[in-house]
Amino acid sequence: MYRYVTEKTFDAYLWQTVENKQKFIAQIMTSRTPLRSCEDLDETALSFAEIKALCAGNPLVKEKTDLELDIRKLRVLQSDYKSQHYKLEDNLLKHYPRSIKSYESSKARLESDAKLVQENTKPNDKGFSPMQVGGKLYTEKEDAGKALLMACKRLKIPKGQNGAGPESIGQYRGLELELTAYKSFLNNATEYELALKGAMTYRVKLGGDVFGNLTRINNELADIPARIENHQAELDDLQKQVAAAKAELARPFAYEAELEQKVARLAEVDTELDLDKDDDPELMDDDEPDEGDPPDLKVAGRDAVDDKPGKKHVASTMPSILAQLKSPPPASPPPGRAKAATDISI
């Protein structure tokens, strides 16, 4: 397929419109563009000055189009830059301080619990620390496990309710033990949860195994140092984010100078193209005939025959509306004569 265009004609603008149309379609079909809205190009309109410049092959018209496109892209980047800055400022004022305070508080409480557990861990020759359940101190692991199961059996869920507790049942390694019973949403079976309460709360689901419950409890307490390390890592990461946000806020918009330059150049191009002035009034002339034209002739170029050799000019025989408006109204008859005429007709 061959396509032909003529240099320095309106073809340049037509193909430019097709190009922009394709860019519009491509922009809609991809998710990589930062634009959130697109303008349809079907409503493209040219002023008379732009049409004359295109017909004359004026390169400023293409420069104007390129400048407007570049400025539009730069303004999108500028808008994204400002949006990111507002978000960073909000994070520095609200999010980061709130998160840092929360992690520091949790870390301090975890460290307090770790110290408390360490001070109250007094294992026997079998490696088990005493556990108090129901007011009685158990030094053997098996006896403590059985006491936990008996405490679960004693905690009954009232009829018509979905749970019972929490109920304090004892102490273990410096932490309070609170037992809660609730019905499962899956099979409506009764399940039990043990909460070990210090500065923080550590929850363990209990089962029917004597030794398994104690193993779960000890594993939960042994995980406290790892939690402290995780909180410290989160704090370090937040401090890095704060430093990065401050550095980003200090960085100016990278394309500010280019944007100002293109805006200034666009104003110069518009001035050179004379696009700010009104279009040629002769092209916008109305259909009213000049003074001296015969009132019964319509505007030349619309209804008159082309002025070519060998052809006669044919004038419309119907008077124009403008001629009727300009002609004086007919004189009304005297009142007496009109009354006489009425009397005769009657």
Backbone torsions as a table, in degrees:
resi	resn	phi	psi	omega
1	MET	NA	130.4	-179.3
2	TYR	-107.6	141.8	177.3
3	ARG	-123.7	131.6	-177.4
4	TYR	-116.5	136.7	175.9
5	VAL	-132.9	156.1	179.0
6	THR	-110.7	129.3	-177.9
7	GLU	-67.3	145.2	177.7
8	LYS	59.5	41.8	175.6
9	THR	-132.5	-177.5	179.9
10	PHE	-69.1	-9.0	178.2
11	ASP	-58.1	-33.1	-178.9
12	ALA	-60.6	-43.3	-179.7
13	TYR	-70.7	-36.9	179.7
14	LEU	-61.9	-45.2	179.6
15	TRP	-70.8	-30.5	174.9
16	GLN	-64.1	-39.1	177.6
17	THR	-64.3	-41.6	177.2
18	VAL	-63.0	-40.8	178.9
19	GLU	-62.1	-46.5	179.9
20	ASN	-65.0	-33.4	177.3
21	LYS	-63.8	-41.7	178.2
22	GLN	-65.8	-38.6	176.8
23	LYS	-62.7	-38.6	178.4
24	PHE	-61.9	-45.5	-179.4
25	ILE	-64.8	-44.5	-180.0
26	ALA	-62.9	-35.4	180.0
27	GLN	-66.8	-37.3	178.9
28	ILE	-70.1	-35.1	-173.7
29	MET	-81.5	-5.4	-179.4
30	THR	-121.2	157.3	178.0
31	SER	-105.3	8.8	-175.8
32	ARG	-85.7	-17.7	-176.9
33	THR	-74.6	142.7	176.9
34	PRO	-79.6	-8.5	-178.6
35	LEU	-72.4	144.0	178.0
36	ARG	-107.8	-4.3	177.5
37	SER	-149.4	154.1	-179.1
38	CYS	-132.4	149.4	178.6
39	GLU	-102.4	127.3	176.2
40	ASP	-70.4	141.8	-174.4
41	LEU	-97.4	5.7	179.3
42	ASP	-67.0	-24.6	-176.5
43	GLU	-93.3	19.5	-178.6
44	THR	-63.5	130.4	-179.4
45	ALA	-131.2	139.0	179.1
46	LEU	-110.5	141.4	172.1
47	SER	-78.3	165.5	179.7
48	PHE	-61.1	-35.5	-179.4
49	ALA	-64.5	-39.2	178.7
50	GLU	-67.0	-39.9	179.0
51	ILE	-62.4	-44.0	178.9
52	LYS	-63.1	-38.1	179.8
53	ALA	-67.4	-38.7	177.7
54	LEU	-65.1	-44.2	-179.7
55	CYS	-63.7	-31.0	179.5
56	ALA	-83.5	-2.8	-179.1
57	GLY	72.8	33.4	-176.8
58	ASN	-74.5	119.0	-179.3
59	PRO	-69.3	-14.3	-179.9
60	LEU	-66.3	-26.4	179.9
61	VAL	-65.5	-45.0	177.1
62	LYS	-64.7	-40.5	178.0
63	GLU	-60.9	-40.3	178.8
64	LYS	-61.8	-44.0	179.7
65	THR	-63.8	-44.1	179.0
66	ASP	-63.8	-40.6	179.5
67	LEU	-63.7	-43.3	179.7
68	GLU	-63.0	-39.6	178.3
69	LEU	-66.2	-44.2	179.7
70	ASP	-64.1	-41.6	-179.8
71	ILE	-64.4	-39.2	179.0
72	ARG	-62.4	-43.3	178.9
73	LYS	-65.7	-42.1	-179.6
74	LEU	-65.7	-35.5	178.4
75	ARG	-69.2	-32.1	174.6
76	VAL	-64.4	-44.1	177.5
77	LEU	-64.0	-38.8	178.7
78	GLN	-65.0	-41.1	177.9
79	SER	-63.4	-41.8	177.7
80	ASP	-65.0	-38.3	177.7
81	TYR	-61.4	-45.8	179.9
82	LYS	-66.5	-39.3	179.2
83	SER	-62.4	-42.5	177.8
84	GLN	-63.8	-38.9	178.8
85	HIS	-64.2	-42.8	178.5
86	TYR	-62.4	-39.8	179.0
87	LYS	-65.4	-42.5	179.3
88	LEU	-65.2	-41.2	178.2
89	GLU	-62.3	-40.8	178.0
90	ASP	-64.4	-40.5	178.3
91	ASN	-64.3	-41.3	-179.3
92	LEU	-67.9	-32.7	-178.0
93	LEU	-84.7	-31.4	-172.2
94	LYS	-122.8	-60.9	-168.9
95	HIS	-64.4	-53.9	-176.1
96	TYR	-62.6	-48.5	178.1
97	PRO	-59.8	-40.2	-179.9
98	ARG	-65.1	-43.1	-179.5
99	SER	-67.9	-41.7	179.7
100	ILE	-62.9	-43.1	179.3
101	LYS	-62.8	-40.6	-179.2
102	SER	-65.5	-46.2	-179.5
103	TYR	-66.9	-38.4	178.7
104	GLU	-64.3	-41.2	178.8
105	SER	-65.4	-44.7	179.4
106	SER	-64.3	-40.2	179.9
107	LYS	-63.5	-42.1	179.2
108	ALA	-63.8	-40.3	179.3
109	ARG	-68.5	-38.6	176.8
110	LEU	-63.4	-41.0	178.5
111	GLU	-64.5	-36.8	177.2
112	SER	-65.0	-42.5	178.9
113	ASP	-67.5	-38.8	179.1
114	ALA	-61.5	-40.5	178.1
115	LYS	-67.3	-40.9	179.7
116	LEU	-63.3	-44.1	-179.3
117	VAL	-65.5	-41.3	-179.5
118	GLN	-63.3	-40.7	-179.0
119	GLU	-68.8	-27.3	-176.7
120	ASN	-105.0	12.7	175.4
121	THR	-92.7	108.6	-178.5
122	LYS	-130.6	79.1	-175.7
123	PRO	-70.0	150.4	174.9
124	ASN	-85.2	-166.9	-177.4
125	ASP	-66.8	-17.7	178.1
126	LYS	-96.9	2.2	177.2
127	GLY	85.9	15.2	-179.1
128	PHE	-109.4	129.4	175.8
129	SER	-85.2	144.1	-177.9
130	PRO	-59.4	145.4	177.9
131	MET	-126.6	133.3	177.9
132	GLN	-100.4	122.5	179.7
133	VAL	-134.0	124.0	178.0
134	GLY	63.8	32.7	178.4
135	GLY	83.3	1.3	-178.8
136	LYS	-118.0	138.6	-178.2
137	LEU	-94.3	126.8	-179.4
138	TYR	-112.9	126.1	179.7
139	THR	-100.8	-14.8	179.0
140	GLU	-101.6	140.7	-175.2
141	LYS	-63.0	-43.8	-177.4
142	GLU	-65.3	-41.2	179.8
143	ASP	-64.7	-39.6	179.4
144	ALA	-65.8	-37.8	178.4
145	GLY	-65.0	-40.5	178.4
146	LYS	-67.2	-36.4	179.6
147	ALA	-65.0	-35.9	176.7
148	LEU	-63.9	-42.2	-179.8
149	LEU	-66.2	-36.5	177.6
150	MET	-67.2	-36.6	177.4
151	ALA	-64.4	-35.6	177.4
152	CYS	-66.2	-40.0	-179.3
153	LYS	-67.8	-33.3	-179.3
154	ARG	-73.2	-23.6	-178.4
155	LEU	-85.0	101.4	-177.4
156	LYS	-98.9	143.7	176.1
157	ILE	-87.2	123.1	-179.9
158	PRO	-60.1	152.1	-179.3
159	LYS	-66.0	135.1	-179.8
160	GLY	86.4	-0.4	178.7
161	GLN	-115.3	164.7	-176.3
162	ASN	-102.6	-3.5	-179.7
163	GLY	-167.1	172.5	178.2
164	ALA	-145.2	149.3	-179.2
165	GLY	97.5	-172.1	5.2
166	PRO	-74.2	148.8	-178.6
167	GLU	-128.5	127.7	179.7
168	SER	-72.4	127.6	-177.4
169	ILE	-121.5	-8.1	179.7
170	GLY	162.0	-155.2	-179.3
171	GLN	-142.7	153.7	176.2
172	TYR	-153.0	119.7	176.6
173	ARG	55.0	40.2	175.7
174	GLY	88.3	-3.1	-177.9
175	LEU	-110.5	145.2	177.5
176	GLU	-74.7	144.4	178.3
177	LEU	-108.8	123.7	177.0
178	GLU	-125.5	129.3	-176.0
179	LEU	-107.3	137.8	178.9
180	THR	-130.9	136.8	175.6
181	ALA	-114.5	141.5	178.9
182	TYR	-153.4	157.9	179.2
183	LYS	-89.9	137.0	-179.9
184	SER	-72.6	141.8	177.4
185	PHE	-74.9	-19.1	-175.7
186	LEU	-82.1	-52.0	-174.9
187	ASN	-127.0	8.4	177.9
188	ASN	64.6	17.5	177.5
189	ALA	-80.2	156.1	-180.0
190	THR	-84.7	128.1	177.9
191	GLU	-122.1	158.7	-174.5
192	TYR	-128.7	142.8	178.4
193	GLU	-131.2	131.9	179.2
194	LEU	-106.7	127.4	178.3
195	ALA	-107.0	125.6	175.2
196	LEU	-100.3	113.6	-169.1
197	LYS	-111.5	122.2	170.3
198	GLY	-129.6	-128.3	171.1
199	ALA	-69.9	-30.4	172.8
200	MET	-116.2	170.7	178.5
201	THR	-116.4	133.2	-178.9
202	TYR	-122.3	124.3	-172.4
203	ARG	-109.8	138.9	-178.7
204	VAL	-135.5	129.6	174.6
205	LYS	-81.3	132.3	-178.5
206	LEU	-98.5	145.6	177.2
207	GLY	-117.7	-157.1	-178.2
208	GLY	-99.5	3.0	-178.6
209	ASP	-92.0	132.4	-176.0
210	VAL	-63.9	-49.7	-176.8
211	PHE	-84.1	-27.4	-178.6
212	GLY	-62.6	-37.6	179.3
213	ASN	-63.8	-42.1	-179.9
214	LEU	-68.2	-35.2	177.6
215	THR	-64.1	-41.9	178.2
216	ARG	-62.3	-42.1	-179.5
217	ILE	-63.0	-46.7	-178.9
218	ASN	-66.2	-35.0	177.9
219	ASN	-65.9	-38.4	179.0
220	GLU	-64.0	-41.8	179.2
221	LEU	-71.8	-32.2	179.0
222	ALA	-70.9	-17.0	-179.1
223	ASP	-84.1	-5.3	-177.9
224	ILE	-61.3	-46.9	178.1
225	PRO	-58.1	-36.4	178.2
226	ALA	-66.2	-36.1	177.1
227	ARG	-65.3	-38.3	177.9
228	ILE	-62.1	-42.6	178.5
229	GLU	-64.2	-40.4	178.6
230	ASN	-63.9	-39.5	178.6
231	HIS	-66.0	-39.1	178.0
232	GLN	-65.5	-38.2	177.5
233	ALA	-64.3	-39.9	177.3
234	GLU	-64.0	-40.0	178.6
235	LEU	-64.2	-42.1	178.1
236	ASP	-62.6	-40.6	179.4
237	ASP	-66.2	-39.1	178.0
238	LEU	-64.4	-39.3	177.8
239	GLN	-64.1	-37.5	176.4
240	LYS	-65.9	-40.0	178.5
241	GLN	-64.9	-36.9	177.6
242	VAL	-64.0	-45.5	179.6
243	ALA	-63.6	-40.7	179.5
244	ALA	-66.9	-37.9	179.1
245	ALA	-66.0	-41.3	177.9
246	LYS	-64.1	-39.7	178.3
247	ALA	-66.3	-37.1	179.7
248	GLU	-69.0	-37.1	178.8
249	LEU	-66.9	-29.9	-179.9
250	ALA	-78.6	-13.2	-178.3
251	ARG	-84.4	125.2	-180.0
252	PRO	-75.3	169.6	177.2
253	PHE	-65.5	122.7	-170.3
254	ALA	-66.5	-25.3	-174.5
255	TYR	-109.6	19.8	-177.2
256	GLU	-62.1	-45.8	-178.9
257	ALA	-65.1	-40.7	179.1
258	GLU	-64.7	-40.3	179.0
259	LEU	-63.6	-45.4	179.4
260	GLU	-63.3	-38.5	179.8
261	GLN	-64.8	-42.9	-178.2
262	LYS	-71.2	-36.1	177.2
263	VAL	-64.0	-41.9	178.5
264	ALA	-66.0	-39.8	179.3
265	ARG	-67.8	-36.4	178.0
266	LEU	-63.2	-39.1	177.9
267	ALA	-63.7	-38.6	177.9
268	GLU	-65.7	-42.4	179.9
269	VAL	-63.7	-43.0	178.0
270	ASP	-60.7	-37.7	178.4
271	THR	-67.0	-42.2	179.9
272	GLU	-67.0	-35.3	178.7
273	LEU	-78.8	-10.3	178.9
274	ASP	60.8	40.9	-176.5
275	LEU	-85.4	-13.3	-177.6
276	ASP	-80.4	-19.4	-180.0
277	LYS	-81.2	163.4	176.6
278	ASP	-67.1	153.3	179.0
279	ASP	-66.8	163.4	-176.1
280	ASP	-53.6	118.4	-177.9
281	PRO	-63.6	-24.1	179.9
282	GLU	-66.5	-31.2	179.7
283	LEU	-76.8	-19.3	-179.2
284	MET	-102.7	17.2	-176.0
285	ASP	-63.5	144.7	-178.6
286	ASP	-82.4	-175.5	-174.8
287	ASP	-92.3	7.9	-177.4
288	GLU	-75.7	129.1	-179.1
289	PRO	-70.5	151.3	177.9
290	ASP	-68.6	161.6	175.7
291	GLU	-65.7	137.9	-176.8
292	GLY	100.6	-18.0	176.1
293	ASP	-72.0	145.3	176.6
294	PRO	-60.0	134.9	-177.4
295	PRO	-66.6	-18.6	-176.9
296	ASP	-94.2	7.0	178.0
297	LEU	-103.3	139.4	175.5
298	LYS	-83.0	174.4	-173.4
299	VAL	-64.8	135.0	178.7
300	ALA	-65.0	142.9	-179.9
301	GLY	97.1	-15.6	178.2
302	ARG	-108.7	-53.9	-176.2
303	ASP	-115.2	-14.6	179.3
304	ALA	-79.6	153.6	179.4
305	VAL	-73.9	144.8	-179.5
306	ASP	-55.0	140.6	-179.3
307	ASP	-81.5	83.4	179.8
308	LYS	-122.6	151.5	178.8
309	PRO	-60.3	138.1	177.0
310	GLY	88.6	-2.0	179.8
311	LYS	-113.6	143.5	179.8
312	LYS	-94.2	147.2	176.6
313	HIS	-84.1	124.9	179.8
314	VAL	-111.0	120.0	179.7
315	ALA	-93.9	146.0	178.6
316	SER	-69.1	137.0	-179.5
317	THR	-82.0	-13.1	-179.5
318	MET	-87.0	129.5	179.0
319	PRO	-66.8	145.3	-179.7
320	SER	-75.3	159.3	178.6
321	ILE	-65.5	-36.5	179.4
322	LEU	-63.9	-38.5	178.5
323	ALA	-65.2	-37.7	178.6
324	GLN	-65.7	-37.5	179.9
325	LEU	-68.9	-34.2	-177.5
326	LYS	-78.7	-26.7	-177.8
327	SER	-71.1	144.2	-178.3
328	PRO	-68.1	146.8	-179.9
329	PRO	-67.9	150.2	179.1
330	PRO	-64.4	143.0	-178.7
331	ALA	-69.0	134.9	178.8
332	SER	-79.2	145.3	-179.0
333	PRO	-68.3	153.9	177.6
334	PRO	-59.1	151.5	-176.0
335	PRO	-61.4	-37.5	-177.7
336	GLY	-67.1	-42.4	-179.1
337	ARG	-66.1	-39.9	179.6
338	ALA	-63.3	-37.8	179.1
339	LYS	-67.2	-37.6	178.8
340	ALA	-65.5	-41.4	179.2
341	ALA	-61.9	-37.4	178.6
342	THR	-65.2	-39.9	-179.6
343	ASP	-64.6	-39.9	179.7
344	ILE	-64.0	-43.3	-177.6
345	SER	-64.8	-32.7	177.9
346	ILE	-69.6	NA	NA
